[in-house]
Every structure is written in C-alpha cells, then in structure tokens.
Amino acid sequence: MSPSPSSPDARRRSLLLAGAALGTLGAAPAAWAQAGAYPTRPIRLVVPFAAGGAVDTVARVLGEPLGRLLGQPVIVDNKPGANANIGADAVAKAEPDGYTLLLGANGLATNMSLYAKLPFDTRSSFAPISKVGEAPVVLVVPTASPFKTVKDLVAEGKAGKLNYGSAGNGSSGHLASALLASEGRFSATHVAYKGGSPALVDLIGSRLDFMMLNPLEVLPHIQSGKLRALAVTGKQRAALLPDVPTMAEAGLPGVDASVWWGLLAPARTPADVVARLHDATARVLGDESVRQRLRDLGAIVTPSTPEQFRTFLAAEIDKWGKVIHAANITAD
C-alpha cells in the first residue's frame, strides 16, 4: 500500500524529489562549470534600461540560475539612456572576454533606422549568444472607451480622430502602433512620453484613445478593469489573455509585432566562450521553473543558436527599417 500524503515516508519522498529537481541547476552544474577555464570571476550582464522594467525583470530571471550553472555570479548592471544605446555601446566597446554581456531588446534592431548615426553597428559590433524569449504586444483602450473591437477603432481612425501614446519616439509601442495604423489604413496622432508610466496614466484617464504595450506593463491594468484589451499580436492567443483575439482574428494579420530579448557579447569574443555561454543559456531556458517564471511575465521562451539569433536580428533591422522610413519616424 502506498504511504498517505501526510505520512513521514511520503514527506521524505517529496523532499527527495524536490532535491532532485533543484539539482538540475544545482550540484550537477558545479561539475559542468569546472569543465573549462571560463569563467573564473563574476560576469556583468548589462541591461540598457532602468531597473524594474520588462528587460530588467527578464535579466534577473535569467541571471541568477545562469550564475549558478556557470559557477560565478552574474551581476545585473543597469545602464539606461538614449533609447538603450548607452548600455549597448558600453558592451560593444567592452573587452571581448565573456565577462561583459548584454541583454538586448527591440532597440538593437530599430535604432539602426531611428538614428542617423550610432556609435556601434548591431550587425557587426556584437557576438549573438541566444535569443531568450518574446512576448506579444497588446492593443488596449480605456475601459470607458466606446471601442469594443479592432474594427471599431479602425473605423474611427479613418475619420482622423484618434491619438495614441508611447514611452517615446521609436519605442516598441510607437512602432507597433504605427504598423497598426499602416495595416488598418488609418491615421492617428502620436503623443510621445518620457517613459511608459505617464503614458499609461493618461490612457487610463481617457486622454489617449489607445496604446500598444507588452503584457508585463499592461496585464495588471486589464485585470483591475482599468483597461480593455482589443487584440494581441502573434500567431496564437496569449496564454494570460485567452479571451482576447489575435490581430489576425481581428482582421489585420499584417500587424505582426513583438517585444523580444536576447543575450549578446562583444564582437570578437572567443568562439569557445560564446559556445559555453550558449550552452549554459540553453540549459537555463530548458529548466521548467525558469520557463514558468517567464510565462508568468507573458513571455514565450524562444532559445536559439547564435547563428539563428544573428539571422533574426538582421530580419528585424530590415522589417522595422521599412516601417520607420515609411512613417518618417525619428528618435528625436
């Protein structure tokens, strides 16, 4: 007969199973980390945004287990400013030894077209390690809004009466909204804010008609009833918003946008170091507890090879370059 769930034997068995699960990124990785010379000191993971945002949160979810696996702490270093260019440039110019890494996001691709001149080139200044994940973009309106569907919003837009906000010129929300207007063939006035928080305040207060945001920023306001989601980007409905249709279901399949994150090192980082970092990242992203933490943020885990990530970056640069130039968007 099997022991009851509350019996000492059952409790002992549960503890052993829990210990085995933790060993996935615990004792076993210690031996794995000693297989080569790298790393022998702490690794700095640069986040080109302020603490508390989506990219910073993903970095901290990734950094702690990555450090345990590599046998050295991974220290998150926030370097915000200039639409993520300050932090990216710091990594591009760092010693290519594997001890300074970047958790990059959409700006790595879009800034190539938003700025006339950058101190680095995303195509050649970095050694891609792995894509980490991505999240759909959510189209939201105030709860008091008369728009109940994307079709309602587009119809009003064609009358030229809409405005929308974003965290700033060239932000992912700005570009996704510009793509929405282009695909829906309507016009809307963009209001650029210095950050997403003040824009959200005005959206909730019905001083803006709509915004496009990542789930981490917008989900609490949807759940509290302050905002209504009309659609999500992506090929399938978001797990955290199962009742919200996709843009394709809403009649605009061309509105294909996402926020994404990826790990990079400076160009000329030795191939064996890149391979070690890639293998460690793949192991971390394969751990169910890490995957669940990212899912809780509305993210989809999308690990890749370094070459796949390089190809993805090139495609993003080309795709958003066309949107940016068509809409005459600049970072100013």
PyMOL commands that set and color helices and strands:
alter all, ss='L'
color gray80, all
select helices_A, chain A and resi 8-25+27-33+54-70+82-92+107-114+150-157+172-184+196-204+215-223+271-285+288-296+306-326
alter helices_A, ss='H'
color red, helices_A
select strands_A, chain A and resi 43-47+74-78+100-105+126-136+138-142+162-166+188-192+211-213+227-232+258-266+300-301
alter strands_A, ss='S'
color yellow, strands_A
deselect
rebuild
show_as cartoon
